Amino acid sequence: MTETTRRAELFGGTDSGPRFTGPTTGDERRMLVDVLHAQRATLLLKCSNLGPELALRSVAPSTLSLLGLVRHLADVERRWFRRVLAGQDAPALFSSTADPDEDFHGAADDPTGVAAAWEAWRAEVAFAERFVSEAPGLDVEGEDSWRGTVSLRWVLLHMIEEYARHNGHADLLRERIDGAIGL
């Protein structure tokens, strides 16, 4: 991965296909089926064009860290719940347009920065939980520059997907740190 390649764009482009183009409002069954389809397609994509190396068990060094995941997920929570659904002017805390992956590669072994990341993540989760509990229903909508009109229902599904993806990363990172494994 080069410094100019965003982690989110690694499998982007024409080879990734239309994995995340399903509905963002409307029928629950269709949305659930689409999110599952996208996750299945992601597995196929990430395993595509590999032969014997598919069985390799080592993860190459990367800028990904558990702290980077905490910072990233704080920004993701903030984007979807504060900016998109609540309509607040809430810029990202750990990344920017100029440096979209600062949440990952800016994560440093600094006690103040670690505490700030956890504080931000907890605050964004608390806001999201309040927003969801006070929403009149799952059909509440917001406008997003990436997906257009999205419902609270879709944002919740997307957040499940986002955490599922990054919790898989966290499993591997933690195992490399101290061997801890488990559900």
N, C-alpha and C positions, 0 to 999 in steps of 0.2 A: 504494500500500500504506500503510495507516495503522499507527501505532505499536502498536495493539492486535491487528493481524492477524499471525498467525504465518506464516512462509514456508511451513511444512508444511501449512497450512490454506488456502492461496490457492485451490486447486481442490477443497477439501473440500466437504462438504454433498451435497445430493441430486443436483446436476448432475454430480458426478464418478463416480457409479455405483459398482458393486462391483468396482473394478479389483484390489484387493489382498485378496481373500477366499479365495484358493485354499488348497490344503493346505500345512501346515507340517511334516508328517511323512509318511513313506510312500514310495510309488512315485516313483522318480527321473524317469521320462518325464513323468508327470503334473505334477510340480513344475516341471520345465524348461519344459514347454509353458505352464503357468500364468504363470510369470515373464515369458516372452516375450509372452504375450497381454496382461499388465498393462502392459508397456512400449509395446506397439503402441497400446493403449487410451489411454495417457498422451499419446502424440503426437497422436492424434485429439482428445483433450480440450483440449490446449493450443492447438490450431489451430482449435477450434470457434468458430462465430459470428463469424468474421473474413472480410472481403471483401478489398478492395484492400490493407488494412493488413497482410495476410499477407506481402506482399512487402517490407515495411519492413526496412531493414538496420541500424538503429540500436537499441541497447539503452538504454532509459531509465535515468537514474541510480537507484541502489539502495544499500542498506546492505551488499550482498554484496561480499566481498573475498576475495582468495586466502588471507589470514591467517584470515579468518572460516571459510573452508572447512577449513583445517588444524585449527582449534580444534573445529569441528563434527565432523569425522571422528574426531578423538581421542575425543570424547565418545561417538560412535556405536560405535566399536571397543570402548570401555570398557563400554558398556551391554550389548552383545550377548555379548561373550566373558567378561568378568569377572562382571557381575551376573547375566545370564540363564543362561548355560551353566555357569559355574564356581560360581555361587551366592554370590559374594562381596558383602560390603557395600561397594560402591564407588560413592559418589555422583558425579554428573557433575562435571567439572573446570571447565567454562566456561559452564555454564548451570544453571538451577535451576527448580523449580516456579514460584517467584515471577517469574522472568524467563527463560522457555524459549528465547528467542532471543539471550541475552547472548553466546553463542558467536559470533554474527555481528556484532551492533552494538556489542559490547564490544571488538572487535578494533581496537587503536590502534597508531599508528606509534611504538612504544616498543621499543628493542632488547632490553630485559629480557623484555618480554611476548612478543616474537617468538621469542626463544630458548626461553622456557618452553613456548610452544605446540609448537615442533618437538620439544623434549625429551619432552613428554607424548605427542605423536603417535607418536614412535618407540618409547616405552615400551609403549604400548597395542598397537601392531603386533607388537612382540616377544612380548608376552604372548599375543596371539591366535595367532601362528605356533607358539609352544610348545604352547599348548592343542590346536591342531589336530594337530600332529605326535604328541602323546602320547595323543590320544583313541583308544580301541579301535576306533572306527568312526564312520561318518557318522550313525548312528542315536542317538548320545548326545543326550539331551533336557534341556531346561530349561524353566522356567515364566516366562512373560512376561505382564505385566498388559495389554498391548495385544493380543497374538495367542494367548495361552493356551500350550499345550504346543508347543514348537518343537524341531526337530532341528538338529543341527550342519549337516546337509545344507542345510536351509532357511536357516539363518543365513549360510552361505557364499554361497548364491544371493542372499540379500538384500544382503549386503555388496557383491557384484559389481554389483548394481543400484544401490546407493547411490553407489558410486564412479563408475559409468558416468554417472549423472545429474550428479554434481558435477564430474566431469572435463569434461563439456560446458560447465558454467559456467566452469570454469577456463580452457578454451580461449578463451572470449569475453573474460574478464577480462584474461588475458595479452595478447591481441591489442590490447586498448585501452591497455594500459600501454606496450608498446614495439613493437607490430606483429609480435611473434613468433607464427608459426603453424606447424602441422605435426602429425604424429601423436604 
